[in-house]
Amino acid sequence: MLSKLKVKVLNFIIIIAITSVLVACQGEKEAENVSQTQEKQVAENKKENITIETEDKEATNDYGKLNEEGKEKYDIVKNHIEKNLPYEISVQKYTSDGQRINYNTEGEIPYDFNGDGKIETLKYKIGLSNNQDNGTPINCELTMGNDTIVHKTTEESYEMEISEIGIIDVDKNDKYVDFYINEGYLSGGVSVIYRYVDEKIKKIGECRGIVATSGDGKVYYWGGNLHENYEVFDENLVLEYYDINKNEYVETNQIIGKKLKAPFEIKVYTKDGALEINGSPMMEDEIEKATKGKLVDLIKKNDEFTVIDLSDGVTKVKTNNGKEGWVGGFHMVWD
Ligand SMILES: [Ca+2]
């Protein structure tokens, strides 16, 4: 079972390595846009009513009463929310020799979770099973105000152990800041989203592992994007998201027409060639065999290409050479 996880982690690391260039470039641009939008909003607020002295939470809530550690946690959460990224606390980590150990199994996060101008404290406490040497995180007690709930993993298996506790602001137009528990890992994981409403902790949704939010009700998750990266998320690459208000997955073709920069060499095939390699990971020689005679063009590293269509899980692109073809899933190779 551990080796299965190792493979996943390895897969994940390789994905990061090959996608970070692309996503980092666009992520910076995105961060810039976010901050410009925020500046604009502040400016508009000032124009509208100068008696609204401040929408600034630090000035109106009891931020000043927090100790240094509390302020630090508050600031980190705020910083992530501003970028539409989740703030996550991992409850496990790997030692240098590959052993998985539990840590951060108990803690608290101060924030204004219900928009009343006062800071609440979200307390969490992980419950461990006794089926392994050091226990598996299988439940999490969440406390806010006078309410306590126990989140139990949807399936008490190795795959669905609790991996993170996170904070997100799914919709910046409502007064709430939401929190969630991740079970499992990456695209195989599940995030159960909670909200503090009328002094009660309520479950408001459940989707695949959260990677970012839109700020207007969309939750982006692992497996819903053309490329994914743990550090910086790029909204331009979204293929599907989870709508928190409808509680359902929604497909989008917003990527069509976008010009992207290849972070590594990309092979462009005929559609059936791309379909052959779309799916579970394959070895290099298997890929070669499956795509024999189906190669249309090569996109070199740093070359731009345009996405022109999406169909059956593969992506149609136009290269700099003016050729059109299809790109299948990005397959990782390991032995
Ligand atoms: Ca509050």
Residues whose N, C-alpha, C, O or C-beta is under 5 A from the ligand:
A	BS01	CA	Y111 D112 F113 N114 G115 D116 G117 K118 I119 E120
